[in-house]
C-alpha cells in the first residue's frame, strides 16, 4: 500500500503503511507517531481508516505527541477509534498531547476513548493541549467513553476528556471545538485550566460527565480570556460531582474575562461564576437539577455579569435554594449584575434573586414566576454585610406568585442606598419593598413608584408611599 495517497483535496498519509494494524489488540502508538512525523514533513494529513487503534502507555506522559504543524488527523467517522489501553501505572497519562510548537493542527471525524485502561488516576486525560500550542481545531469528534457500563459516574479511568492547560508566559491560543460529542467523561468534558486566549466551544453535546461538563478550574495564575460557549447541549447526571453544569472562573487577580455563553441548553445544573469579569449569558435555556447550590451563582471578584434573555428554571423537585445568587466570598464582593428580559421560574421555597454585599444590581423587564410553597419568601432579597449595597434598580418586571414582597432590603453591617422600584406588575404580593436596618446598618434613598402590585404597600420608612 502506498504511504501517500493524493487527491484533489489533500495529501493523505496512511498509518497502515507505517506499521499500524487496527483491531489486532496490539499497541499502535509507535506506528501512529511515525505517521504523524511523516505527515508533518510532507504537510499532509494522517488519514485513519475505520477500526480500533490501541494507544499503550509510552515512555513519556503521552501515548501520542504533536509538537509542530501544520497537520491534520482525519478519521472515517466515529468508527475510527483511538483507544487508550493498558496499565496506567497510577501516574499522569494523556492519550494525545499537543505541546509547545504545535500549530494549525486539526483533529476530525474520529473517536478517542479510554475503555482499555486499568490502574489509572485522576490525571488520565484523553487529550491535553499544553502550554504554547496554538491554532488548534477539534471537529466532529467523539471524546469518550472514559468508563465502562459497569463503572459508576466518576469511577472510570479518571480524568478529563479534553484539558486545555496554558501558562501566563506561554498561553494556549485560538482553539476551536465544534460539532463534537463528549460521552461519559470521568471528570470534566472540557477543562479550561489557565493561560487561555480565544477559545470557542460550539454545537457540542455533553452526556454522562462525572464533574462539570464545561469546567473553568484554574489551579494557578494565568489569564483566561475571550471564551465563547455557543449552542451547547448539556445534560448533567444527578450523581456528578460539583454543583453546576458550567463553571466560569479565574485565579485570584487573573479573573476570567470576556466570556460569552449563548444559545445553550443546560439540564441538571446551572452556571457557577467565581473571579470573573465581563461575562454575558444570553439566550440560554437553563434548568436546575438535584443539587442544593443556586442555579446561577456569582461570587467573589465578579464584575459586569449580564444575564439577558434566558429561561432559567428551578423546579419544585429541586432542593430549596435561590434561582440566582450573588454574594461575597473570602473577603471579596461582586459588582455590577444585570438581570434583564429573562423568564425566571422559581419552584422552590427560596428567593428568586438573593444578593449579599453586591454593589450595583439591575433587575429589569423580566417575567418572574414564584411557585414555592412558602409565601413568606421575597422575590428579591438584598443584604448589605461585607460591602454597601447600592444602585439597586428593579424596573418593569411582571411578577406572578404569592410572596411577601418584591424587594427586601436588609442593612446588617453596611448601607443600602440608591434603590428604585418602578413599573413592576404583580397581584399576590403583600409588600412592594420592605426594609430591615440593624444596629450598624443604614438604609437611604429608596423610592417605589408607578408599580401595579394590587394591595401591596411599602414597609420602608424612607420609601415613597
Backbone torsions as a table, in degrees:
resi	resn	phi	psi	omega
1	UNK	NA	137.5	177.9
2	UNK	-68.3	139.9	178.8
3	UNK	-79.3	-19.2	179.0
4	UNK	-126.1	121.9	178.2
5	UNK	-112.7	128.4	-175.7
6	UNK	-106.6	135.5	171.7
7	UNK	-131.9	175.8	179.3
8	UNK	-66.8	-22.5	-173.7
9	UNK	-93.2	-38.6	-174.5
10	UNK	-163.9	167.0	173.5
11	UNK	-99.6	132.9	-172.8
12	UNK	-115.7	131.1	172.6
13	UNK	-106.8	125.6	-177.1
14	UNK	-91.7	128.9	175.7
15	UNK	-67.1	-20.5	179.3
16	UNK	-64.7	-30.3	-180.0
17	UNK	-79.8	-6.4	178.2
18	UNK	-113.1	15.5	171.2
19	UNK	103.8	-2.7	178.0
20	UNK	-76.7	137.7	178.4
21	UNK	-130.9	108.9	-179.6
22	UNK	-69.8	152.1	171.5
23	UNK	66.7	17.1	178.8
24	UNK	-101.0	1.2	178.0
25	UNK	72.8	11.9	-179.9
26	UNK	-113.1	156.5	-176.7
27	UNK	-64.6	132.6	179.5
28	UNK	-113.4	6.5	-172.4
29	UNK	-64.1	-38.3	-179.2
30	UNK	-67.5	-45.6	179.1
31	UNK	-63.9	-39.9	178.9
32	UNK	-67.2	-37.0	177.3
33	UNK	-64.0	-40.0	175.5
34	UNK	-62.4	-39.4	-179.7
35	UNK	-64.3	-42.0	177.8
36	UNK	-61.6	-44.3	179.0
37	UNK	-60.5	-42.6	179.0
38	UNK	-64.5	-41.4	-179.4
39	UNK	-65.2	-41.0	177.7
40	UNK	-62.6	-44.7	-178.7
41	UNK	-61.6	-32.6	-177.1
42	UNK	-100.0	4.4	-176.6
43	UNK	52.5	49.3	-173.7
44	UNK	-121.9	-179.1	176.7
45	UNK	-106.1	144.9	167.2
46	UNK	-85.2	117.4	-177.7
47	UNK	-108.5	110.6	-175.4
48	UNK	-99.1	127.9	176.8
49	UNK	-76.8	176.2	174.4
50	UNK	-62.9	153.0	-179.5
51	UNK	127.9	170.0	-178.3
52	UNK	-100.8	122.6	175.0
53	UNK	-106.4	122.9	-175.9
54	UNK	-84.8	132.3	176.1
55	UNK	-110.6	97.6	177.0
56	UNK	-79.3	167.5	179.2
57	UNK	-70.0	119.4	-179.9
58	UNK	-87.9	-178.4	-177.8
59	UNK	-64.9	-35.4	178.9
60	UNK	-89.5	-159.3	-178.3
61	UNK	-80.4	-20.0	-173.3
62	UNK	-119.4	141.4	174.6
63	UNK	-68.5	-42.3	176.9
64	UNK	-126.8	144.7	-179.8
65	UNK	-131.1	135.1	167.8
66	UNK	-119.4	121.7	-179.0
67	UNK	-132.3	23.5	176.1
68	UNK	-158.1	-172.9	-179.0
69	UNK	-178.4	-179.6	-0.6
70	UNK	-77.3	154.5	175.6
71	UNK	-160.6	148.1	176.7
72	UNK	-122.4	133.7	168.9
73	UNK	-106.7	113.5	-173.3
74	UNK	-121.8	124.1	175.9
75	UNK	-96.3	-175.9	177.7
76	UNK	-97.8	11.7	-176.8
77	UNK	120.9	-168.1	-176.3
78	UNK	-59.9	-19.7	-179.4
79	UNK	-81.2	-5.8	168.1
80	UNK	-87.7	114.0	-171.0
81	UNK	-123.8	124.3	166.5
82	UNK	-97.0	114.3	-172.1
83	UNK	-115.8	116.3	172.4
84	UNK	-64.9	128.7	-170.8
85	UNK	-141.6	136.0	171.7
86	UNK	112.6	-165.9	-173.5
87	UNK	-80.8	120.3	177.8
88	UNK	-80.4	-7.4	175.6
89	UNK	57.8	23.9	178.9
90	UNK	52.6	38.3	178.4
91	UNK	-134.3	177.2	178.0
92	UNK	-63.2	139.9	-178.5
93	UNK	-155.7	130.8	172.7
94	UNK	-120.6	136.7	174.4
95	UNK	-64.8	-45.8	178.2
96	UNK	-138.8	131.7	177.4
97	UNK	-124.9	130.7	173.5
98	UNK	-101.8	114.7	-172.0
99	UNK	-107.1	179.0	177.5
100	UNK	-51.8	133.4	-175.7
101	UNK	101.5	-22.1	175.9
102	UNK	-70.3	128.5	179.0
103	UNK	-152.9	151.9	-179.8
104	UNK	51.0	49.9	180.0
105	UNK	-104.4	134.1	177.9
106	UNK	-124.0	129.1	169.4
107	UNK	-116.1	126.7	-177.0
108	UNK	-151.1	149.5	169.4
109	UNK	59.6	52.4	175.2
110	UNK	-158.3	171.7	178.2
111	UNK	-115.6	140.9	170.6
112	UNK	-125.4	124.5	177.7
113	UNK	-137.7	176.9	-179.5
114	UNK	-129.2	33.0	-174.0
115	UNK	-70.3	-13.2	-179.8
116	UNK	-97.7	9.1	-173.6
117	UNK	-92.9	160.2	169.6
118	UNK	-152.3	164.1	178.6
119	UNK	57.3	46.1	-178.7
120	UNK	-106.4	178.4	177.2
121	UNK	-145.1	-172.6	-165.6
122	UNK	-70.5	-11.7	176.2
123	UNK	-100.6	30.5	171.5
124	UNK	-94.7	108.6	-175.2
125	UNK	-117.6	146.7	175.7
126	UNK	-68.0	-49.6	-179.3
127	UNK	-136.4	136.0	171.8
128	UNK	-127.1	131.4	171.9
129	UNK	-102.9	115.2	-168.4
130	UNK	-103.2	170.3	-175.1
131	UNK	-50.3	133.7	176.0
132	UNK	93.8	-11.3	176.7
133	UNK	-75.2	145.8	-177.0
134	UNK	-152.9	157.2	179.2
135	UNK	55.4	65.6	-177.1
136	UNK	-116.8	134.1	178.5
137	UNK	-125.3	126.8	171.7
138	UNK	-114.3	122.9	178.8
139	UNK	-144.9	143.1	179.6
140	UNK	53.0	44.1	176.2
141	UNK	-101.1	155.2	160.1
142	UNK	-114.4	119.4	176.2
143	UNK	-107.5	118.4	-173.9
144	UNK	106.0	170.4	10.7
145	UNK	-74.7	155.0	172.7
146	UNK	-110.5	6.0	174.9
147	UNK	-144.9	153.0	178.4
148	UNK	-83.1	170.1	-177.9
149	UNK	-63.1	-26.8	-179.0
150	UNK	-86.5	0.9	-178.0
151	UNK	-103.9	138.2	-179.3
152	UNK	-73.5	163.9	177.3
153	UNK	-55.6	128.1	179.5
154	UNK	82.9	5.3	-177.1
155	UNK	-121.4	32.7	176.5
156	UNK	-95.3	-134.6	-174.6
157	UNK	-73.8	-18.7	164.5
158	UNK	123.8	-25.3	-169.3
159	UNK	-121.6	-155.0	-178.5
160	UNK	-91.5	152.0	171.8
161	UNK	-68.0	-46.0	-178.6
162	UNK	-138.9	121.7	-178.4
163	UNK	-116.7	126.9	176.2
164	UNK	-108.0	116.3	-173.2
165	UNK	-135.7	101.3	173.7
166	UNK	-106.7	-171.2	173.8
167	UNK	-135.3	159.6	-178.4
168	UNK	-56.1	-42.0	-178.1
169	UNK	-87.2	-10.0	-176.5
170	UNK	-145.2	71.5	-173.3
171	UNK	-73.7	160.6	165.5
172	UNK	-90.0	127.4	-172.2
173	UNK	-131.9	147.4	169.5
174	UNK	59.1	65.1	178.0
175	UNK	-111.8	131.2	176.0
176	UNK	-119.4	126.1	176.9
177	UNK	-120.1	110.4	-169.0
178	UNK	-135.8	142.6	170.7
179	UNK	57.8	32.8	-173.3
180	UNK	-116.1	161.0	178.6
181	UNK	-116.0	138.3	177.1
182	UNK	-117.2	113.2	-169.4
183	UNK	-120.4	119.6	174.7
184	UNK	51.8	45.4	171.4
185	UNK	-66.9	138.7	-171.8
186	UNK	-73.2	-37.9	174.0
187	UNK	-112.9	-108.9	-178.8
188	UNK	-85.8	153.6	168.9
189	UNK	-71.5	-60.0	172.0
190	UNK	-121.4	121.8	177.1
191	UNK	-104.5	120.8	178.2
192	UNK	-107.1	106.1	-168.5
193	UNK	-91.1	-60.9	-178.4
194	UNK	-173.3	167.2	176.4
195	UNK	59.1	50.4	-174.7
196	UNK	-125.0	138.6	177.8
197	UNK	-139.2	134.1	174.5
198	UNK	57.9	72.7	179.5
199	UNK	-115.7	129.3	177.1
200	UNK	-123.2	126.9	174.1
201	UNK	-119.9	113.6	-172.5
202	UNK	-135.5	143.5	173.2
203	UNK	51.2	43.4	179.1
204	UNK	-108.0	154.5	-177.3
205	UNK	-118.3	133.9	-178.4
206	UNK	-125.1	126.5	177.5
207	UNK	-139.5	137.2	170.4
208	UNK	73.5	21.2	-177.1
209	UNK	-70.8	137.8	-176.7
210	UNK	-76.7	-21.0	175.8
211	UNK	-131.7	-154.5	179.2
212	UNK	-64.6	128.5	-179.9
213	UNK	-57.2	-44.2	172.5
214	UNK	-117.4	116.0	-166.0
215	UNK	-132.9	106.3	167.6
216	UNK	-76.7	117.6	-179.3
217	UNK	-137.4	68.2	-177.8
218	UNK	-70.1	120.3	-178.3
219	UNK	-102.0	0.9	179.1
220	UNK	-161.4	166.3	179.8
221	UNK	-59.5	154.6	-178.4
222	UNK	143.6	119.1	-173.8
223	UNK	-66.1	152.0	169.2
224	UNK	-122.3	114.2	-169.8
225	UNK	-133.1	142.5	171.0
226	UNK	58.4	65.6	177.7
227	UNK	-111.9	130.1	178.7
228	UNK	-117.7	126.1	174.1
229	UNK	-111.3	116.1	-168.7
230	UNK	-130.6	122.6	172.2
231	UNK	53.1	47.8	175.7
232	UNK	-86.1	143.8	178.4
233	UNK	-115.5	104.6	-171.6
234	UNK	-121.7	126.3	168.5
235	UNK	-121.3	115.0	-177.7
236	UNK	-96.5	125.5	-177.3
237	UNK	-69.6	152.4	-176.7
238	UNK	-61.6	-29.9	-175.7
239	UNK	-92.1	9.3	179.3
240	UNK	-68.5	151.5	173.6
241	UNK	-73.4	173.3	177.3
242	UNK	74.9	-178.3	-172.8
243	UNK	-116.5	-16.4	-170.8
244	UNK	-134.2	160.6	174.1
245	UNK	-76.4	-34.7	178.2
246	UNK	-131.3	127.8	171.0
247	UNK	-114.6	139.2	-178.8
248	UNK	-128.3	122.4	-177.4
249	UNK	-166.3	163.5	176.1
250	UNK	-126.1	-179.6	-177.2
251	UNK	-111.9	110.3	176.4
252	UNK	58.1	-125.6	-179.5
253	UNK	-69.6	-20.1	178.5
254	UNK	-84.9	75.8	179.7
255	UNK	-70.6	150.7	171.9
256	UNK	-73.8	124.5	-171.0
257	UNK	-132.6	151.4	-176.9
258	UNK	56.0	62.8	-179.8
259	UNK	-111.3	130.4	177.3
260	UNK	-124.3	143.4	175.7
261	UNK	-135.2	113.6	-173.4
262	UNK	-135.2	140.1	172.2
263	UNK	65.5	24.5	-177.3
264	UNK	-95.0	153.0	173.1
265	UNK	-117.2	119.8	-179.0
266	UNK	-118.0	126.1	175.9
267	UNK	-125.7	134.1	178.1
268	UNK	89.1	7.5	178.7
269	UNK	172.2	154.0	-177.5
270	UNK	-104.8	-137.6	-172.9
271	UNK	-129.6	128.0	174.4
272	UNK	-110.7	133.7	-178.9
273	UNK	-126.5	134.0	-178.7
274	UNK	-148.4	124.1	-177.9
275	UNK	58.9	66.7	-177.7
276	UNK	-132.3	160.6	173.7
277	UNK	-148.1	138.2	178.9
278	UNK	58.1	64.5	177.3
279	UNK	-110.2	128.4	177.1
280	UNK	-119.2	116.9	177.3
281	UNK	-113.0	106.9	-166.4
282	UNK	-137.6	130.1	172.6
283	UNK	70.1	33.7	-179.2
284	UNK	-106.9	159.2	174.9
285	UNK	-115.5	110.2	-170.1
286	UNK	-122.8	124.3	179.3
287	UNK	-127.0	129.3	-177.5
288	UNK	-67.0	156.7	176.4
289	UNK	-108.2	-129.5	-173.4
290	UNK	-102.8	-1.6	-177.0
291	UNK	-78.8	159.9	-178.3
292	UNK	-86.5	-12.8	-176.9
293	UNK	-66.8	159.8	172.9
294	UNK	-57.1	151.3	178.1
295	UNK	-66.2	-44.9	172.4
296	UNK	-119.7	124.2	-177.4
297	UNK	-123.8	133.2	178.0
298	UNK	-127.4	119.1	-173.5
299	UNK	-139.2	159.1	174.2
300	UNK	59.6	-132.8	-177.5
301	UNK	-80.2	86.3	-177.6
302	UNK	-129.6	115.0	-178.4
303	UNK	-131.7	148.3	175.7
304	UNK	58.4	53.4	175.3
305	UNK	-98.4	130.3	-177.7
306	UNK	-123.6	123.9	173.0
307	UNK	-110.1	106.9	-170.4
308	UNK	-128.9	125.3	169.4
309	UNK	66.3	29.0	179.6
310	UNK	-98.3	161.2	164.3
311	UNK	-107.9	116.6	-176.2
312	UNK	-123.4	121.1	-171.6
313	UNK	-126.4	131.8	168.6
314	UNK	-119.9	102.3	-173.3
315	UNK	-71.6	162.3	-179.7
316	UNK	-61.6	-23.2	-179.9
317	UNK	-73.4	-14.0	-179.5
318	UNK	-80.4	159.0	172.4
319	UNK	-62.2	150.6	179.1
320	UNK	-61.5	133.2	179.4
321	UNK	179.6	161.4	-178.2
322	UNK	-63.8	145.5	172.0
323	UNK	-72.0	-46.0	177.2
324	UNK	-130.3	129.2	-179.6
325	UNK	-133.8	134.6	172.3
326	UNK	-129.3	128.3	-177.1
327	UNK	-156.9	162.8	178.7
328	UNK	-71.5	160.7	179.1
329	UNK	-157.6	131.1	178.7
330	UNK	52.0	41.2	174.3
331	UNK	82.2	3.5	-179.7
332	UNK	-122.4	147.4	-171.8
333	UNK	-123.0	147.8	176.8
334	UNK	-79.9	160.6	177.7
335	UNK	-140.5	155.3	166.7
336	UNK	58.5	72.5	175.7
337	UNK	-108.9	125.5	177.4
338	UNK	-114.6	127.3	178.1
339	UNK	-124.9	105.7	-170.7
340	UNK	-141.3	141.1	171.3
341	UNK	61.1	30.8	178.5
342	UNK	-100.7	162.7	162.5
343	UNK	-103.2	114.5	-176.2
344	UNK	-111.0	118.3	-173.7
345	UNK	-121.6	105.8	-179.6
346	UNK	-106.0	112.9	-179.3
347	UNK	-102.8	-2.7	-179.8
348	UNK	-108.5	165.2	-175.8
349	UNK	-83.8	76.7	177.3
350	UNK	-158.3	167.2	179.3
351	UNK	-59.8	149.5	171.3
352	UNK	-69.3	-48.7	179.7
353	UNK	-126.6	124.4	179.2
354	UNK	-124.4	128.9	177.9
355	UNK	-129.7	142.7	176.2
356	UNK	-133.4	117.2	178.4
357	UNK	62.8	35.2	177.6
358	UNK	-97.7	124.7	173.5
359	UNK	-95.8	128.3	176.3
360	UNK	75.7	101.8	178.2
361	UNK	-132.5	128.4	171.2
362	UNK	-122.0	125.0	174.9
363	UNK	-123.5	105.7	-171.1
364	UNK	-139.8	139.8	170.6
365	UNK	57.2	37.8	176.5
366	UNK	-100.7	154.4	167.5
367	UNK	-101.1	112.5	-172.3
368	UNK	-113.8	128.1	179.3
369	UNK	-124.9	119.4	176.0
370	UNK	-112.4	116.7	-179.7
371	UNK	-122.0	17.8	176.5
372	UNK	-64.0	155.2	-175.0
373	UNK	-75.5	-19.3	-175.6
374	UNK	-94.9	106.1	-178.4
375	UNK	-74.4	-3.5	178.0
376	UNK	-84.0	-6.2	-179.2
377	UNK	-72.0	160.2	177.7
378	UNK	-107.5	144.2	177.6
379	UNK	-65.1	-49.0	176.6
380	UNK	-123.3	122.6	-175.8
381	UNK	-119.8	111.0	-172.2
382	UNK	-117.3	131.8	-178.2
383	UNK	-128.0	138.0	172.6
384	UNK	-107.4	108.0	-175.0
385	UNK	-121.7	-67.9	-178.8
386	UNK	-87.6	-29.7	-179.0
387	UNK	-138.2	160.2	176.7
388	UNK	-64.1	146.8	172.6
389	UNK	-108.3	111.9	-177.0
390	UNK	-139.2	169.5	-179.4
391	UNK	56.0	55.9	179.5
392	UNK	-101.0	117.4	-177.9
393	UNK	-123.8	118.7	178.4
394	UNK	-118.9	104.4	-165.6
395	UNK	-130.8	130.7	164.1
396	UNK	58.8	37.2	176.2
397	UNK	-95.2	147.4	172.6
398	UNK	-104.3	122.8	-171.1
399	UNK	-121.0	126.1	175.6
400	UNK	-117.4	140.7	177.5
401	UNK	120.3	159.7	-177.1
402	UNK	-94.3	117.0	-179.5
403	UNK	-146.5	166.5	-175.3
404	UNK	-70.8	-38.9	-177.5
405	UNK	-163.7	157.1	171.7
406	UNK	-64.2	-44.7	-171.3
407	UNK	-140.8	127.1	168.8
408	UNK	-109.6	134.3	175.8
409	UNK	-112.3	119.0	-177.2
410	UNK	-121.4	104.9	178.5
411	UNK	-95.9	103.4	-177.6
412	UNK	-92.3	-71.5	-178.3
413	UNK	-103.9	-19.6	-173.6
414	UNK	-127.6	-169.8	-173.3
415	UNK	-102.2	149.2	168.8
416	UNK	-116.1	119.1	-176.1
417	UNK	-140.8	160.2	173.5
418	UNK	66.6	54.5	-175.8
419	UNK	-108.8	131.7	177.7
420	UNK	-129.8	123.7	177.1
421	UNK	-119.5	107.1	-170.8
422	UNK	-145.7	139.4	170.6
423	UNK	73.6	17.3	-178.9
424	UNK	-88.6	148.3	-176.5
425	UNK	-125.1	132.1	176.4
426	UNK	-177.6	156.9	-174.4
427	UNK	-117.2	-24.5	-169.2
428	UNK	-110.8	45.5	-178.5
429	UNK	-121.7	133.1	-177.9
430	UNK	-77.7	-31.9	-178.5
431	UNK	-132.5	150.2	170.5
432	UNK	-81.5	-52.3	177.4
433	UNK	-141.2	137.4	177.2
434	UNK	-127.2	141.5	-174.0
435	UNK	-121.6	140.3	176.2
436	UNK	-137.3	107.0	179.4
437	UNK	-106.7	122.0	177.9
438	UNK	-90.6	-176.7	-167.9
439	UNK	-53.5	-43.6	-176.9
440	UNK	-95.7	-2.2	-175.6
441	UNK	-92.3	162.8	179.8
442	UNK	-146.8	137.1	177.5
443	UNK	-124.0	129.7	-178.2
444	UNK	-152.6	160.3	173.8
445	UNK	59.7	56.4	179.2
446	UNK	-112.8	127.7	176.8
447	UNK	-129.5	139.5	176.1
448	UNK	-131.8	116.0	-175.0
449	UNK	-149.9	151.8	173.7
450	UNK	59.1	30.1	175.0
451	UNK	-95.8	146.3	176.1
452	UNK	-114.9	84.3	-171.3
453	UNK	-119.9	34.4	178.9
454	UNK	63.1	-125.7	-178.4
455	UNK	-91.5	6.4	-176.3
456	UNK	-64.5	142.3	178.0
457	UNK	-130.0	163.0	177.0
458	UNK	-82.6	140.5	172.7
459	UNK	-121.5	52.7	-179.6
460	UNK	-133.8	121.7	-172.5
461	UNK	-61.2	-26.6	-177.1
462	UNK	-97.5	1.4	-176.4
463	UNK	-89.5	153.6	176.1
464	UNK	-69.1	149.9	-179.6
465	UNK	-68.7	NA	NA
